[in-house]
Amino acid sequence: MSNKLVEHKESKEILTGNQKKILFWICFIILSIAFITVWINILLTSKAFNTQMEEMVLGEDYYMEDIVITGKRAEDASAVPAFSFCQL
């Protein structure tokens, strides 16, 4: 038997403490930018939607036409003749 001492090998970390801090702040900044971008997009969409709804209430954004429903088809009122039936 041998009386040799076995050296204890320390496990080497993949990232050091300073590298972990830098990685944390980079991830934090990227996620913060993504979060802010999403909320800005939501606010702009909401504002545009509200503006569009106000214009629709005022009648500025859409064109309303008469529609006559006959059977299973819908037609413009201009396409339907004045008398919809013929007498023989």
RODRENGU-70560 format. One record per atom (N, C-alpha, C): residue in three letters; x, y, z. Coordinates in steps of 0.02 Angstrom, whole numbers, plus 50000, padded with zeros to 5 digits. Layout:
residues N
ALAXYZ/...
END
This chain:
residues 88
MET500414994150000/MET500005000050000/MET500445006250000/SER500175011049969/SER500545017149961/SER500245022450007/ASN500665026750031/ASN500435032150075/ASN500425038850037/LYS500315038649972/LYS500305044749933/LYS499665048549947/LEU499735055149949/LEU499155059449959/LEU498815060749892/VAL498165060549893/VAL497795061949832/VAL497625069349832/GLU497795072649779/GLU497645079749775/GLU496905080649759/HIS496605085449794/HIS495905086949782/HIS495865092049725/LYS495515090249673/LYS495445094849616/LYS494805098849625/GLU494885105349621/GLU494295109749627/GLU493925109749560/SER493265109749564/SER492875110049502/SER492915117149473/LYS493045117349411/LYS493115123749378/LYS492425126149355/GLU492245132349374/GLU491605135149355/GLU491625137449283/ILE491055136949249/ILE491025139149180/ILE491065146749176/LEU490695150149220/LEU490705157449221/LEU490945159749289/THR491355164949288/THR491585167849351/THR491035172449378/GLY491135174849438/GLY490645179349468/GLY490515185649428/ASN491045188649402/ASN490985194749362/ASN490615193349297/GLN490765187749265/GLN490425185949203/GLN489685184549215/LYS489515181749272/LYS488805180549289/LYS488435187149296/LYS488755192149328/LYS488445198749335/LYS488315201849267/ILE488815201649224/ILE488745204549158/ILE488195201049119/LEU488175194449121/LEU487655190649086/LEU486965192349113/PHE486905193049179/PHE486265194849210/PHE486035201549185/TRP486465206549184/TRP486265213249164/TRP486105213649089/ILE486455209949049/ILE486305209748977/ILE485605206748966/CYS485465201149000/CYS484805197948993/CYS484255202649020/PHE484405206049076/PHE483915210649105/PHE483755216449057/ILE484275219149026/ILE484175224748979/ILE483785222448918/ILE483945216548891/ILE483585213948832/ILE482855212748848/LEU482705209748905/LEU482015208448925/LEU481645214948939/SER481975219848968/SER481655226248980/SER481475229748915/ILE481925229648867/ILE481785232648802/ILE481195229148768/ALA481175222548771/ALA480625218748741/ALA479965220448776/PHE479965220948842/PHE479365222548880/PHE479105229548862/ILE479555234348859/ILE479365241248843/ILE479105241548771/THR479425238048725/THR479205237948655/THR478495235248649/VAL478355229848684/VAL477685226848681/VAL477165231748707/TRP477295234948764/TRP476805239648792/TRP476725245848749/ILE477255248248718/ILE477185253948672/ILE476745251948613/ASN476845245848587/ASN476435243448532/ASN475705242848553/ILE475565240548613/ILE474885240048638/ILE474575246948644/LEU474935251648671/LEU474665258448679/LEU474525261748611/LEU474975260948563/LEU474875263948497/LEU474275260748462/THR474215254148468/THR473645250748437/THR472995252848469/SER472995253548535/SER472385255648570/SER472185262748549/LYS472675267148544/LYS472535274048523/LYS472265274248452/ALA472565270448407/ALA472325270248338/ALA471625267348334/PHE471485262248374/PHE470815259248374/PHE470295264248399/ASN470455267748453/ASN469985272648480/ASN469855278348430/THR470385280548396/THR470305285748345/THR469855283248289/GLN469965277148267/GLN469565274248213/GLN468835273548234/MET468715271548296/MET468025270948320/MET467685277748323/GLU468045282848345/GLU467755289648346/GLU467565291948276/GLU467995290548227/GLU467845292448158/GLU467245288648132/MET467185282348152/MET466615278348129/MET465965281048158/VAL465985283348220/VAL465385286148251/VAL465175292448215/LEU465665296248192/LEU465525302448155/LEU465345301048083/GLY465435294948060/GLY465265293147992/GLY465795294947941/GLU466415295947963/GLU466945298047917/GLU467355292147890/ASP467305286347921/ASP467775281047904/ASP467465275247864/TYR466825275247857/TYR466535269647821/TYR465965272047776/TYR465815268047727/TYR465285269747679/TYR464725264647689/MET464135266947703/MET463575262547716/MET463135262447654/GLU462945256547630/GLU462525256047572/GLU461935251547588/ASP461405252347550/ASP460815248247560/ASP460955241147535/ILE460765236247574/ILE460855229347555/ILE460175225847559/VAL460015222247507/VAL459395218447505/VAL459575211147507/ILE459285207547554/ILE459415200347560/ILE458855196647525/THR459045192747475/THR458565188747438/THR458785181547440/GLY458405177347472/GLY458595170247477/GLY459235169447516/LYS459715166247484/LYS460355165047518/LYS460895169947496/ARG460725174547451/ARG461225179247426/ARG461065186247451/ALA461575190247459/ALA461495197347476/ALA461705201447417/GLU461295206247397/GLU461445210347339/GLU461385217647359/ASP461735221947320/ASP461655229147329/ASP460945231147309/ALA460695236347339/ALA460025238747322/ALA460005241147250/SER460555243547223/SER460555246047155/SER460495240447104/ALA460665234247122/ALA460635228547077/ALA459945225447074/VAL459515227047123/VAL458845224147125/VAL458365228747087/PRO457985226047039/PRO457525230347003/PRO456955232847048/ALA456595237947025/ALA456065240847065/ALA455515235847080/PHE455355231647030/PHE454855226347041/PHE455225219747043/SER455185216347098/SER455575210247105/SER455205204147079/PHE454605204947055/PHE454245199147027/PHE453905201146962/CYS453815196446920/CYS453495197646856/CYS452815194246854/GLN452335197646826/GLN451675194646818/GLN451585192746745/LEU451355186746734/LEU451245184546665/LEU450535185046645/
END
